[in-house]
Each structure stands twice: as structure tokens, then as C-alpha cells.
Amino acid sequence: PVIDGLETTRRIHNCANKKRAAVPILALSADVDVAQKALFIASGMDATMSKPLELEVLEKELKRILKLG
């Protein structure tokens, strides 16, 4: 509740622990228009998804950002 997802993403990626800083981040939001998506990606998020969540899309995005196929 103190910081939003954009700031959280920045802090994770700027972490001194390189393994933790490299963790992939996927945004899940009800508000994912083109401008919002660009803002998420610019903050360092690896992918964005909109609600309602579609499991097939989630699986595809997770595979992509985790480089599983």
C-alpha cells in the first residue's frame, strides 16, 4: 500500500542482489491501454496482462519471459 507496482519494479531491478534484480515481472491490471502498457514496460516490467486473466495467455507470457519455449 505504500508504493505502487511501477516503483516496486524499479526497486527490484535496482537491488544490489543481482539474482533478485533479474527476476522477471509481469504486470496484471484492469487498466492496460497502450499508454499504460508502455509505462509498465518502461518501468522495467517484462510483460503486461489485463484482467480478466486468461490462463492460456498467462501460460504463453510466462513461457516467454521465463524463456521456457
N, C-alpha and C positions, 0 to 999 in steps of 0.2 A: 504493500500500500504506500510505501514511502517513495519509490521510484518506478517509472514506467518500463515497459519492455525495451524501448529504444536505449535508455540509459543502462539497463541491466545488460543488454547485449554489448554495449561499449565497454562496460566494466569487465565482463567475462573475457572479451578479446584483448583487453589491456592488462590482464592478470600476469603477474610475474611467473607463475607456474605455466610453462609453455604447453604442457599436455592439457591443462584445464582451459587455457586460452584458445586452443584449437578445436574445442568442442563445437559440433555443428548446431545451429539454432534454426528452428522452424517456427515462424510466426503463425498463430491461429487467431483470427479476428473476424468479427462480423462486419468490419469496415475495411474491406480490401479493394478499393478502387485503384486505378492506375497510379495516381499520385501517392496514395498511402503505401502501395506495394513498393514504389521507388524509394520512399522514405525508409521502409523496413530494410530493404536491400542495402541502401546507402549506410545504414547504421551498422551493418555487418552481419545481418541475418542471412542465412543460406537459402531460405525458401519461405514462401508465404502460402497460406491456405485460408480459405474463407469458410465461415460457418454457414449452413450446417456441414459438418465434416462428412466427407465421402471416403469410406475405407479404402476403396481402390486407388483413389488419388493420394491418400496418405501413404499407402504402401509404395506407390510409384515415387513419390517425393523422398521418402526415407531411403529407398534404394539408391536414388540419385545422389543425395547429399552424403550418404554413408559409403558411397562408391561400391555398392554391392551388386551392381548389374545393370 
